[in-house]
Amino acid sequence: MGVVAGIERHQKLAQIEQLRSKVRRLEQKPGLGAELATHEALGGVVQLRAGGTYAADSLSLAMLLLAGPSSAGEWTAVVGVEDFGVEAAAEAGVDLERTILVPRPQDSWLEATAALVDVTTLVLVRPTGRVTPSVAEKIGARLRTRGAALVALGEWPRADVRLRATEPRWVGLGNGDGHLRARRMVVEAVRGTAPPRRTALWFPAEDGGLGPIGDWQSLEPVADIADLRKQESA
């Protein structure tokens, strides 16, 4: 066997092995409706499932949703989020080595999302422009077929669960002369016409991590920066 023929054979074997590896990843993906790893901080309000669609109103919340499957060893992807902070994502629990970033897909965000649904377990996407119900349904059908989930940053027609971060409050300001130490926020999840589920998180906590607040409804109100600025200008 000549040198050239040997090289070509080696390249073909490498390509075949890459295809086999991709097929194995697809076969290992969860089945429709199967529970996906969900960040413990969100465990009381939402359970990610294969085939599901989730709409988040903030990037920090979307990162938490991404962190669940990612920290459990699943491949994830981020499409159209130019301001995706890799340090903040890593602190939230996202495994960057198993995360595919497509920050500027321009008008090809839909094609990129559809392609990544085939090979990852969860895709976080910020659509360019309005998403029509027909487009959402096409992506939904692909998610159900491939056993993947989608988190949309912003609006998404007929999302299974809509999550929003409310009542953000910083701790440590005092009367305006202190130092920011931690942020408290309330996460609200709405599924269809069911009553919303709510929980409160330290994000970040004083130690730089994050986690749920136990009896958060009994906590004393904490003034936010806007409130203090109003007091200063009064």
C-alpha positions in Angstrom: 0.0 0.0 0.0 1.4 3.4 -1.0 2.0 6.3 1.4 -0.8 8.4 -0.2 -3.3 5.5 -0.1 -2.4 4.9 3.5 -3.1 8.5 4.4 -6.4 8.5 2.6 -7.5 5.3 4.4 -6.5 6.8 7.8 -8.6 10.0 7.0 -11.6 7.9 6.0 -11.3 5.9 9.2 -11.1 9.1 11.2 -14.3 10.4 9.5 -16.1 7.2 10.1 -15.2 7.2 13.8 -16.4 10.9 14.0 -19.8 9.8 12.6 -20.0 6.9 14.9 -19.3 9.1 17.9 -22.0 11.5 16.8 -24.5 8.7 16.4 -23.6 7.4 19.9 -24.3 10.9 21.3 -27.7 11.0 19.6 -28.5 7.5 20.9 -27.6 8.5 24.4 -29.8 11.6 24.5 -32.9 11.5 26.8 -36.2 10.3 25.5 -39.2 12.6 25.1 -40.4 13.9 28.4 -37.5 12.5 30.3 -36.3 14.7 33.2 -33.1 16.7 32.5 -30.7 17.8 35.2 -32.0 21.0 36.7 -30.0 23.4 38.8 -30.8 22.8 42.5 -31.5 26.5 43.0 -34.4 26.2 40.6 -35.6 22.7 41.7 -38.6 24.1 43.5 -40.1 26.0 40.6 -39.2 24.1 37.4 -38.1 20.7 36.1 -36.4 20.7 32.7 -37.6 18.0 30.4 -36.5 16.6 27.0 -38.6 18.2 24.3 -39.5 21.2 26.4 -39.3 24.9 25.7 -38.6 27.5 28.3 -38.6 31.3 28.1 -36.4 33.3 30.5 -36.5 37.1 30.8 -32.9 37.6 32.0 -29.5 36.2 31.0 -28.6 35.3 34.6 -31.7 33.1 34.8 -31.1 31.6 31.4 -27.5 30.7 32.6 -29.0 28.8 35.6 -31.2 26.8 33.3 -28.2 26.0 31.1 -26.1 25.0 34.0 -28.3 22.1 35.1 -27.6 19.8 32.1 -24.2 21.2 31.5 -22.9 20.5 35.0 -24.3 16.9 34.7 -22.0 16.3 31.7 -24.4 17.0 28.8 -23.4 19.0 25.7 -25.1 22.4 25.5 -25.1 25.4 23.0 -25.6 29.1 23.1 -26.8 30.9 20.0 -27.0 34.6 19.4 -26.0 35.8 22.9 -23.1 38.1 22.2 -23.0 39.3 25.9 -22.7 35.7 27.2 -20.2 36.1 30.0 -18.1 32.9 30.2 -16.9 33.7 33.8 -20.4 34.3 35.1 -21.5 31.1 33.3 -18.7 29.0 34.8 -19.6 30.4 38.3 -23.2 29.3 37.7 -22.0 25.8 36.9 -21.8 25.7 33.1 -19.1 23.4 31.8 -17.5 25.6 29.1 -15.6 22.7 27.6 -18.9 21.1 26.6 -20.6 24.3 25.5 -20.8 25.4 21.9 -20.9 29.1 21.4 -22.4 30.8 18.3 -22.5 34.4 19.4 -23.2 36.1 16.0 -25.4 33.9 13.8 -27.0 37.0 12.3 -30.0 35.9 10.2 -29.0 32.3 10.4 -30.0 31.8 14.1 -32.8 29.5 13.2 -30.6 27.2 11.1 -27.9 27.2 13.8 -30.4 26.4 16.5 -32.0 23.5 14.5 -28.5 22.0 13.8 -27.4 22.2 17.4 -30.6 20.7 18.6 -29.5 17.5 16.8 -26.3 17.2 18.7 -26.8 18.8 22.1 -29.2 18.3 25.0 -30.0 22.0 25.6 -29.8 25.1 23.4 -30.0 28.6 24.8 -31.0 31.0 22.0 -31.6 34.7 21.7 -33.7 35.0 18.5 -33.2 37.8 16.0 -36.5 39.5 15.7 -40.0 38.1 16.4 -40.5 34.3 16.4 -43.7 33.2 14.7 -45.8 30.4 16.1 -45.1 28.3 13.0 -41.3 28.7 13.5 -41.7 27.8 17.2 -43.7 24.7 16.3 -41.1 23.5 13.8 -38.4 23.9 16.4 -40.6 22.2 19.0 -41.1 19.2 16.7 -37.4 18.9 16.3 -36.9 19.1 20.0 -39.4 16.3 20.6 -37.7 14.1 18.0 -34.2 14.7 19.2 -34.9 14.6 22.9 -33.4 18.1 23.5 -34.7 21.2 25.3 -34.6 24.9 24.4 -34.3 28.0 26.5 -35.2 31.2 24.8 -33.9 34.5 26.1 -37.0 36.6 25.6 -40.3 35.7 24.2 -41.1 32.3 22.7 -44.6 31.4 21.4 -46.3 28.6 23.5 -43.3 28.1 25.8 -44.0 25.3 28.2 -42.7 27.4 31.1 -42.0 31.1 31.4 -39.6 32.2 34.0 -38.8 35.7 35.1 -36.5 37.3 37.7 -38.2 39.8 40.0 -37.6 41.9 43.0 -33.8 42.1 42.7 -32.2 43.5 45.9 -28.6 44.0 46.8 -27.4 43.4 50.4 -24.6 45.5 52.0 -25.4 49.0 50.9 -26.6 50.2 54.2 -27.6 53.8 53.9 -25.5 54.1 50.7 -22.1 54.0 52.2 -21.6 50.2 52.4 -20.3 47.6 49.9 -22.4 45.3 47.7 -22.1 41.8 49.2 -24.9 39.7 47.8 -28.0 40.0 45.6 -31.4 38.5 46.4 -33.9 37.9 43.6 -37.2 36.1 43.3 -37.7 33.6 40.5 -41.2 33.1 39.2 -42.2 30.2 36.9 -45.5 30.0 35.1 -46.8 26.9 33.3 -49.9 27.5 31.3 -52.8 28.7 33.4 -51.5 27.1 36.6 -50.6 29.4 39.5 -47.0 30.7 39.4 -44.3 29.0 41.5 -41.9 31.3 43.3 -38.7 30.9 45.1 -35.9 33.3 46.2 -32.2 33.0 45.5 -28.9 34.5 46.5 -27.4 35.3 43.1 -24.6 35.9 44.0 -24.4 35.0 47.7 -21.8 36.7 49.9 -19.3 33.9 49.2 -19.7 34.4 45.4 -21.8 31.3 44.9 -25.6 31.0 44.6 -28.4 29.1 46.2 -31.9 29.1 47.4 -33.1 31.2 50.4 -35.0 29.1 52.9 -37.7 31.1 54.6 -37.3 34.0 52.2 -40.8 35.5 52.7 -40.0 36.3 56.3 -36.9 38.3 55.4 -36.8 42.0 56.1 -37.2 44.1 53.0 -33.9 45.2 51.4 -33.6 48.5 49.7 -32.3 48.5 46.2 -29.9 50.9 44.5 -32.8 52.8 42.8 -34.5 53.4 46.2 -31.3 54.8 47.7 -30.8 57.1 44.8 -34.3 58.5 45.3 -33.6 59.1 48.9 -30.4 60.9 48.1 -32.1 63.2 45.6 -35.1 63.9 47.9 
